[in-house]
Structures are given as structure tokens and as C-alpha cells.
């Protein structure tokens, strides 16, 4: 029971962090923060963690360009 609450809380925090990053940073800032200057392990770890933020940015880009 307690473990389910902890896992649910962590999952919700993960989703919230990705939505915040997706809304507050543009693609250039995300690239500078998550790719430029990182070693290989850092690039892999941050981009796995923020993969939903990258997907949301891509969906936003497609929606804006396809609707116009």
C-alpha cells in the first residue's frame, strides 16, 4: 500500500517535471542544458529522463506548423 503511494508520487513528479521543462524551455535551451557540454553518460541519462519533454516539444511544433 505504502509502496504504491510512493511509486504513484514519483510517477506524478516525473510527469510534472517534464511538463514544466517542456513549457518553460525552448528547444535551443533544452539542447544547451541537456546535450552541450555533457559527457556520454550525462547525455543518455538526461535525455532518457526528459524524453517526454522532447516529445511534447515535437508535438507542439507539429501542431503549430500543421494548423497554420
N, C-alpha and C positions, 0 to 999 in steps of 0.2 A: 504494500500500500504506500509506504513512505517512498520507496524506490520509484514507483510510478509518478508520484508528485515531483520528485527531483528530476526525473527524465523529462516530464512534461514542461517543467520550468526551464530547463536547459534548452529544450526544443523551441519554446516560445522566445527565449532570449536570442537564440541563433537567428530566428526569423526576423525579429525586431532589429538586430544589428545589421542584417543585410538590407532591410528596407531603409534604415537610416542612411547607410552608406550609399545606397542607390539614389536616394533623394537629395542628399547633400553634396555629393561629389560628381563632377563631370568625368568623362572618360579620360581626359588628359591628367586630371588629378589622381584618378584611380591608377593609371599607368605609372605615374611618378611615384606614388606611395607603395604600390604592391609589386612592381616589376623592376623599375630602375634602381640600381644600387643594391639589389638583394642578391644573396648567393642562391645557388640552385635549390637548396632545401627551403629557404625562405620563400622563393617564388612559388614552389609547389605547395607549401603549406598555406600561404595566404590566399592563393588562387583557388585552392580546394575549399577553404573556409568561405570565401566571398564569391564562389561560383554563382549562387542565386542572384547576387547583386549585378554581376556581369550579364546574366540572362535578362534581368529586369531592364538594364540599360539597353540591351539589344532589342527587346520587345518595345520599349518606349521609342527607340529610333525608328523601328519599322512602322509603328503606329503613326508617328508624326509624318513620316515620308509617304506612307500609303494613303493617308487620309487627305493630304493636300492635293 
